[in-house]
């Protein structure tokens, strides 16, 4: 889980390996609508398991704080069935930063 936030004049990044506890970390950041976290980069799973947050849960959670999915990176296929996606690293950005661009 990576956070990018800007405090003039610098850009800061924090990275955490939280293995399925992403929502607890995000909840601990306070109101995501009001803070300076502009981008969130996190690993999401496409199957329900304890060590990853599920893609649809992340979408629902971050949508209510006005983040939009802007990139899917490092797609990992399921070990037993390469047709399935196991997990990926997804980039979410505040909607006001990408509006009308």
C-alpha positions in Angstrom: 0.0 0.0 0.0 1.6 3.3 -1.1 0.4 6.8 -0.4 1.5 9.8 -2.4 0.8 13.2 -1.1 2.1 16.7 -1.8 3.2 19.2 0.8 4.7 22.2 -0.9 7.2 22.1 -2.4 7.8 18.3 -2.2 6.0 15.1 -3.1 6.1 12.4 -0.4 5.5 8.6 -0.6 4.8 6.2 2.2 4.9 2.4 1.5 3.4 -0.3 3.8 3.1 -4.1 3.4 -0.1 -4.7 5.3 -1.2 -8.1 3.7 -5.0 -7.7 3.7 -5.3 -4.9 6.3 -5.5 -2.1 3.7 -8.9 -0.9 4.9 -7.7 -0.6 8.5 -4.7 1.5 7.4 -6.9 3.7 5.2 -9.4 4.1 8.0 -6.6 5.2 10.3 -5.8 8.0 7.8 -8.9 9.9 8.8 -11.3 11.3 6.3 -9.8 10.6 2.9 -11.9 13.4 1.4 -10.1 16.0 3.6 -6.5 14.8 3.7 -3.6 15.4 1.4 -3.4 11.8 0.0 -3.8 12.3 -3.7 -2.8 8.8 -5.0 -3.1 5.3 -3.5 -1.3 2.4 -5.1 -2.3 -1.0 -3.6 -2.3 -4.7 -4.3 -5.8 -6.1 -4.9 -7.0 -9.6 -5.3 -9.6 -11.0 -7.6 -10.4 -14.0 -5.4 -11.6 -13.8 -1.8 -8.7 -14.6 0.5 -7.4 -13.3 3.9 -4.1 -11.8 2.6 -5.5 -9.5 -0.1 -8.4 -7.0 -0.3 -10.8 -7.9 -3.1 -11.0 -5.6 -6.1 -14.8 -5.0 -5.8 -14.4 -4.0 -2.1 -11.6 -1.6 -3.0 -13.6 0.0 -5.7 -16.6 0.5 -3.4 -14.5 1.8 -0.6 -12.4 4.3 -2.6 -15.3 5.5 -4.8 -17.0 7.0 -1.7 -13.9 9.1 -1.1 -13.7 10.3 -4.7 -10.8 8.2 -6.0 -10.8 6.7 -9.4 -9.0 3.7 -10.8 -6.4 5.0 -13.2 -4.0 2.1 -13.7 -3.6 -1.6 -13.3 0.0 -2.9 -13.1 1.9 -6.1 -12.5 -1.0 -8.4 -13.3 -0.3 -11.8 -11.7 -2.1 -14.8 -13.1 -3.5 -17.7 -11.1 -1.0 -20.5 -10.6 -3.4 -23.3 -11.5 -5.3 -21.5 -14.2 -3.5 -18.8 -16.2 -6.8 -17.6 -17.7 -7.6 -16.1 -14.2 -6.1 -13.0 -12.7 -5.0 -13.6 -9.1 -3.9 -10.1 -8.1 -2.6 -6.8 -9.5 -1.2 -3.5 -8.3 -3.8 -0.7 -8.9 -3.4 3.0 -8.9 -6.2 5.2 -7.6 -6.1 9.0 -8.0 -8.4 11.7 -6.6 -11.0 12.5 -9.2 -10.5 16.3 -9.0 -6.9 15.8 -10.1 -7.8 14.0 -13.3 -11.1 15.8 -14.2 -11.2 17.6 -17.6 -7.7 16.5 -18.6 
